[in-house]
């Protein structure tokens, strides 16, 4: 039963990490003025780009930190 609990905790940590970093990325991307790159009156497409970029960048950053945490936990096995 202990193994299932560890797997569940790892899954929960991964989900929360992804959501956290996607939200931070979405907030940070709002500093850019992507409206100047797109055609006028393309509000939906601009919002979609913000969402997709937030997911792509946030997931990548989250994976980096999750892997770093995982590798750090395995360092004691080196010695």
MOMO-V918527 format. One record per residue. N is the residue number from 0. PHI is phi in whole degrees, -180 to 180 (NA if undefined). PSI is psi in whole degrees, 0 to 359 (999 if undefined). NEAR is the number of other C-alpha atoms within 12 Angstrom. Layout:
[[N:PHI:PSI:NEAR] [N:PHI:PSI:NEAR]]
This chain:
[[0:NA:331:7] [1:-66:326:8] [2:-66:317:9] [3:-65:323:10] [4:-66:319:11] [5:-64:319:12] [6:-64:318:13] [7:-64:319:14] [8:-66:320:15] [9:-64:319:18] [10:-65:317:15] [11:-63:317:15] [12:-61:318:21] [13:-63:316:24] [14:-64:312:19] [15:-65:322:19] [16:-64:314:26] [17:-62:313:27] [18:-62:316:24] [19:-60:310:23] [20:-73:330:29] [21:-66:319:28] [22:-65:317:26] [23:-64:319:23] [24:-65:319:27] [25:-61:317:26] [26:-63:317:19] [27:-69:323:18] [28:-67:339:26] [29:-70:348:19] [30:-74:337:12] [31:-82:148:16] [32:-103:76:14] [33:-69:344:20] [34:-61:331:20] [35:-75:341:12] [36:-84:325:14] [37:-90:165:15] [38:-68:159:12] [39:-69:152:12] [40:62:34:12] [41:-116:52:15] [42:-63:316:16] [43:-63:317:14] [44:-65:322:17] [45:-66:316:23] [46:-63:321:20] [47:-64:319:15] [48:-63:317:24] [49:-58:315:28] [50:-67:313:24] [51:-66:319:19] [52:-65:321:26] [53:-62:317:28] [54:-66:314:26] [55:-64:310:22] [56:-72:316:27] [57:-63:319:30] [58:-67:320:29] [59:-63:315:20] [60:-66:319:24] [61:-63:316:28] [62:-60:321:26] [63:-60:311:18] [64:-69:324:20] [65:-67:319:24] [66:-67:320:19] [67:-61:317:14] [68:-64:317:17] [69:-63:314:16] [70:-66:321:15] [71:-62:324:13] [72:-69:337:12] [73:-92:352:12] [74:-60:324:11] [75:-59:336:9] [76:-73:348:8] [77:-73:329:8] [78:-109:999:5]]
